[in-house]
Amino acid sequence: MKKWVFWLVIIVLLGYQAFHQEPEAANGDQGKENNEAHSVNSGSNNLTVGVTKDQIYQGNLVLINKEYPVHQAGMQTDVVNLFQHKELVKGFGLLDRTVQLSQRVVQSFSTMVAAADKEGVSHFMINSGYRTNKEQSQLYKEMGPDYALPAGYSEHNLGLALDIGSSQKEMSQAPEGIWLTKNASMYGFILRYPKDKTAVTGIQYEPWHFRYVGLPHSVIMQQKNLSLEQYLDYLKEQKSVSTTVQGVKYEISYYPISKNTTIQVPGDRHYEISGNNMDGVIVTVFP
């Protein structure tokens, strides 16, 4: 009888020790996962999403210039010929039958020109949009390095940039150009090559060349007078930025990316991930 009691006590003690050790091991594993994952929000509703290295080259914020060419993974997949999709052409004209552009950029552009029309500004045209490398190469050959970029190094090879014109005057003087300079940022567009940023962009002033970057980035750039180059440097320096645009609160975070990894995002909010075409991604969280 004493021997039976002895073994019963031993079993109970072993069970008690195992019960208290298992949660500690689980907590240790969870801590390791949290350290490896980037976190936008430390709330309990976070989701872990995978980020591949290719995402550095994709998104609205990719930088295209003489140093950073368009990556194959970053080219827009919804580019269409606008003359063949007249349902997308609303409130503006086309220079010719060859104009191509991303469909979602066209939709944002149409919303913008509709707002301008309500203020009596209504003579918009799209003179150029997406160009193939072959088209860009021919343009570079004809115009030279002072007026064009080599194939692959132009934003027109991306699908997010467009040359906007007026059917009345040259854009720097036309009501359309003046209106865009003041209001385009509220619709996700930026004047890509401003007069006071030539030393930064390396491109002369082009009052017709606009680039879609999306909200709230366009508004922040407008408010802080930043070119795209300067804005991406600003995000890398700040790491995290919060802003409110038209009553919507946005949280923007930069993460360096050197390999496939994971990022935590709030599960109860929307988010967008864009690469910078250099070394990382920008995560934008909003309601």
C-alpha positions in Angstrom: 0.0 0.0 0.0 2.8 2.5 0.8 4.5 1.6 -2.5 1.4 2.5 -4.5 1.0 5.8 -2.7 4.7 6.6 -3.5 4.3 6.1 -7.2 1.0 8.1 -7.3 2.8 11.1 -5.7 5.6 10.9 -8.3 3.1 10.9 -11.2 1.2 13.9 -9.8 4.4 15.9 -9.4 5.6 15.1 -13.0 2.2 16.2 -14.3 2.2 19.4 -12.4 5.7 20.3 -13.7 4.7 19.6 -17.4 1.6 21.7 -17.0 3.6 24.7 -16.0 6.4 24.3 -18.6 4.2 24.0 -21.7 2.8 27.6 -21.6 6.3 29.0 -21.1 7.5 27.2 -24.2 4.5 28.5 -26.2 5.1 32.0 -25.1 8.7 31.8 -26.0 7.9 30.7 -29.6 5.3 33.5 -29.9 7.8 36.1 -28.8 10.2 34.9 -31.4 7.6 35.3 -34.2 6.7 38.8 -33.0 10.3 39.9 -33.1 10.8 38.7 -36.7 7.5 40.3 -38.0 7.3 44.0 -38.6 4.4 45.6 -36.7 2.3 48.5 -37.8 -0.1 48.2 -34.9 0.4 46.3 -31.6 -3.3 45.6 -31.2 -4.7 42.1 -30.8 -6.5 42.2 -34.2 -3.3 42.2 -36.2 -2.9 40.1 -39.3 0.5 38.8 -40.6 0.9 39.3 -44.3 3.8 38.2 -46.4 6.0 40.7 -48.3 8.2 39.4 -51.1 11.3 41.2 -52.3 9.6 41.9 -55.6 7.1 44.2 -53.9 9.9 46.7 -53.6 9.4 47.4 -57.3 5.5 47.6 -57.2 3.0 50.2 -56.2 2.0 53.8 -56.5 5.1 55.1 -54.8 7.9 53.5 -56.8 10.6 56.0 -57.7 11.5 56.1 -61.4 14.4 58.3 -62.5 17.9 58.1 -64.0 19.1 55.9 -61.1 16.1 53.7 -60.7 14.5 52.2 -63.8 11.1 50.5 -64.1 11.2 47.0 -63.0 9.2 44.4 -64.9 7.3 43.5 -61.8 6.2 47.1 -61.3 4.6 47.8 -64.7 0.8 48.4 -64.5 -1.2 45.4 -65.7 -4.4 47.4 -66.4 -3.1 49.7 -69.2 -5.5 50.2 -72.1 -5.8 52.2 -75.2 -8.2 55.0 -74.2 -9.5 55.6 -77.8 -10.6 52.0 -77.8 -12.3 52.4 -74.4 -14.3 55.5 -74.8 -16.4 54.7 -71.8 -13.4 55.7 -69.7 -13.0 59.1 -71.5 -15.2 61.4 -69.5 -14.8 65.2 -69.4 -11.5 65.4 -71.3 -10.1 64.9 -74.8 -7.3 62.8 -76.3 -4.5 64.1 -78.4 -4.6 61.1 -80.7 -5.7 57.5 -80.9 -2.5 56.1 -79.3 -2.9 57.3 -75.7 -2.7 54.5 -73.2 -3.0 54.6 -69.4 -3.8 52.5 -66.4 -7.6 52.2 -66.0 -7.7 53.1 -62.3 -5.6 56.2 -63.0 -8.0 57.2 -65.7 -10.9 56.8 -63.3 -9.2 59.1 -60.7 -8.4 61.6 -63.4 -12.0 61.6 -64.5 -13.1 62.3 -60.9 -10.6 65.2 -60.8 -11.6 66.8 -64.0 -15.3 66.5 -63.0 -14.5 68.6 -59.9 -12.6 71.1 -62.0 -15.6 71.4 -64.4 -17.8 72.5 -61.4 -15.4 75.4 -61.1 -15.6 76.3 -64.7 -12.3 74.7 -65.8 -13.1 72.2 -68.5 -10.7 72.1 -71.4 -8.5 69.1 -70.3 -6.6 66.8 -72.7 -4.4 63.8 -72.2 -1.5 64.2 -74.6 0.5 61.1 -73.5 0.3 58.3 -71.0 1.9 54.9 -71.0 4.7 54.2 -73.5 6.4 51.0 -74.5 10.2 50.8 -74.3 10.3 50.9 -78.1 8.2 54.1 -78.1 10.3 55.7 -75.4 13.5 54.8 -77.2 12.3 56.4 -80.4 11.3 59.6 -78.5 14.7 59.7 -76.8 16.4 59.4 -80.1 14.3 62.3 -81.6 14.3 64.6 -78.5 17.6 64.0 -77.0 18.6 63.7 -73.3 17.6 67.3 -72.5 13.9 66.5 -73.2 13.5 62.8 -72.8 14.8 59.8 -70.7 16.1 56.5 -72.1 13.7 53.6 -72.4 13.0 52.1 -69.0 13.9 55.2 -67.0 10.8 57.2 -67.8 7.7 57.3 -65.7 5.8 56.9 -68.9 7.1 53.3 -69.1 5.3 52.6 -65.8 1.6 53.5 -66.5 1.0 55.9 -63.6 2.2 59.1 -65.3 0.4 61.3 -67.9 1.0 64.5 -69.8 -2.0 66.7 -69.4 -2.7 69.5 -71.8 -5.3 72.3 -72.3 -7.1 72.8 -75.6 -6.9 76.6 -74.9 -3.4 77.5 -73.8 0.0 76.2 -72.8 -0.3 74.5 -69.4 1.8 76.9 -67.4 -0.7 79.7 -68.3 -3.9 77.7 -68.9 -6.7 77.7 -66.3 -6.3 73.9 -66.4 -2.7 74.0 -65.4 -3.3 76.5 -62.7 -6.2 74.5 -61.3 -4.2 71.3 -61.3 -1.2 72.9 -59.5 -3.5 73.9 -56.7 -5.9 70.9 -56.5 -4.4 67.8 -58.1 -3.0 66.5 -54.8 -6.6 66.1 -53.4 -7.1 63.4 -56.0 -3.9 61.6 -55.6 -1.8 63.3 -58.3 1.4 65.3 -58.0 3.2 67.7 -60.4 6.2 65.4 -60.8 8.7 68.0 -62.1 8.1 71.3 -60.4 10.1 74.4 -61.3 11.8 74.6 -57.9 12.9 70.9 -57.8 15.0 70.5 -60.9 18.2 70.1 -58.8 16.5 67.2 -57.0 14.6 65.5 -59.9 17.2 66.1 -62.5 14.4 67.0 -64.9 13.5 70.5 -66.2 10.2 72.1 -65.2 7.3 70.2 -66.9 4.0 71.8 -66.0 2.1 69.1 -68.0 3.7 66.0 -66.4 1.6 64.6 -63.5 2.1 61.3 -61.6 -0.5 59.3 -59.6 0.8 58.4 -56.1 -2.5 58.2 -54.3 -3.8 59.6 -51.1 -2.6 60.7 -48.6 0.9 60.9 -50.1 0.0 63.5 -52.7 -1.4 65.8 -50.0 1.6 65.4 -47.7 4.0 66.2 -50.6 2.0 69.3 -51.5 1.8 70.5 -47.9 5.6 70.0 -47.3 6.7 71.0 -50.8 8.4 67.7 -51.4 9.3 66.0 -54.7 8.8 62.2 -54.8 12.5 61.7 -54.1 12.3 63.9 -51.1 9.1 62.4 -49.8 10.6 58.8 -49.9 13.6 60.1 -48.0 11.3 61.8 -45.5 9.5 58.5 -44.8 12.7 56.6 -44.4 13.9 59.1 -41.9 10.6 59.4 -39.9 9.8 55.6 -40.1 6.2 56.3 -39.2 3.9 59.3 -40.1 0.2 60.0 -39.2 -2.0 62.4 -41.0 -5.7 63.2 -41.6 -7.0 64.1 -45.1 -10.6 65.0 -45.7 -11.5 63.5 -42.3 -9.8 60.2 -42.9 -6.8 59.3 -40.6 -3.9 57.6 -42.3 -0.9 55.8 -40.7 2.2 55.5 -43.0 5.1 53.3 -42.1 8.4 52.5 -44.0 10.1 49.2 -43.7 13.5 48.2 -45.3 13.2 44.9 -47.2 16.2 42.7 -48.1 14.4 39.4 -48.5 11.0 37.8 -48.3 9.5 38.7 -44.9 6.2 39.4 -43.0 4.5 42.5 -41.8 1.8 42.8 -39.3 -1.2 45.0 -40.2 -4.4 45.8 -38.3 -7.0 43.2 -39.2 -9.9 45.7 -38.7 -8.6 48.4 -41.1 -7.7 48.7 -44.8 -4.1 48.8 -45.9 -2.0 49.3 -49.0 1.6 48.2 -49.6 3.8 50.0 -52.1 7.5 49.6 -52.8 9.8 52.5 -53.3 11.8 50.8 -56.1 15.0 51.1 -54.0 15.2 49.3 -50.7 11.8 49.0 -48.9 8.1 49.2 -48.8 5.6 51.8 -47.5 2.5 50.5 -45.6 -0.5 52.9 -45.6 -3.2 52.0 -43.1 -6.7 53.7 -43.1 -10.3 52.9 -42.0 
